[in-house]
Amino acid sequence: MYQDKVVLCGASAYEKLFYLNPDFDNLPQDVKDQLKILCVCFTEKVGGRLMLQYDEEGNLEFSVSANEADAMFDEIGSALEIKKIQAEERDFLESLELYFKVFFLGLDPEEPEDGETKL
């Protein structure tokens, strides 16, 4: 298993830059495009930097940061935008988690996780 967080992708309002981890080049192009749209629209709306990263268990996390001198960064707006994305893109985000768990962590999607019962 991975010991640290693994970055999937990110965007910066400062550098006008989108980054996709080369380890995920095998994702379908439409998934890469959707990630780019999600990240770039987020940073254009609230500013700062956004990173989507997996924790050691394969959960996808949103990490937001901003330059200290950035008076235009909307911290409250960023938290609200993340909640909105998580609600609207739930299926997409869950499929990205499943992809990582199967192809990177080697977990069996049919096997229940700790604490879950299989029906």
N, C-alpha and C positions, 0 to 999 in steps of 0.2 A: 504494500500500500504506500501511497504518497505520504510523506511526513509533513510537507508544507503545502501551502495553497498553490494552486495552479491557475495562472491567468488564462482565461479564454480570449478575451478581447477588451479593448478600451478605447476611449476617445478623449480628446482634450480640446476645450474651447480656446485655449491659449495658443496652441500650435496649429489649430485647425487640422488635427491629425486623427486618423483611425488606425488601430493596431489589432491584428488578428494573430494570435500565437501560431507559428508555423506547424506546431504539432496537430493543429486542427484543420490543415489544408484539405484533408479528405472529406470534410463536410460538404454536403451539396451546395451548389452556388446560391440557390434561393435562401438557404439557411444563413450563409455568410452575408448575403445582401440584407436579410432581415435583421441580423445582428448589427450591421453597420448603420442601418436606418435607426434602430432603437438607440444605439449609443450616441450617434451624432445629433439626433433630434433632442435627446436628453441634455447634452452639453450646450446646445444652442439655446435651449429654453431656460436652463437654470445656471449655466456657466460651470466653471471648474473642470474637473476631470472625473470620468467614470470608468471603473474597471469592473468587469464581470469575472469572478474567480470562483474556483471550486475549493471547498475545504477538504480536509483529509478523508471525509466520509462521502464526498461526491455531491454535496449540497452546493448549489449555485448561489453565490452571495454578490451583492452590489456593494462596491466600495467607492465612496465619493470623497474627493479632496479638492482644496482650492488654495490658491496663493494667499498668503497672509494679508497682502495689501489689496486684495480684490474686494472692493466695496460693493461690486455689482453681484457677487455670488449670493444666491438665495438658498440658505441652509434649510429653512423650513420648507420652501418650495421643492427642494431636492428630495426631502423625505416624503412629501406628498406625492411627488412624481413617481418615486420608486414604488410606493403602495399602489398607485394607479397602474403602472406597468405590470406589477406582480398579479394584479387582479385581471387585467385585460389580456395579458399574454401568458396566463397560467399554464395552458396546455403546451405551449412552445417551450417555456422554461422547464417544465417537468420532463419534456422529451430530451432536452439538452442534458439534464441531470441523469436520465436513464442511459443516454449515449455514453456519458463519461463513466458511469458505474460499470457498464458492460465492457466497453472497449479499452478503458484505461485502468480500472481497478479489477477487472476480471470477475465481476460478480455475476451470478446467474439471475436473470430477471424473473425467473419462475420461483426462485427460492425466497421465502419471506425473510425480511430483515429482522433483527433482534426486536422482540416485543410485539411482532405482528403474527397473526395467525393466518394460515392459508385456508381459504374456503374450498 
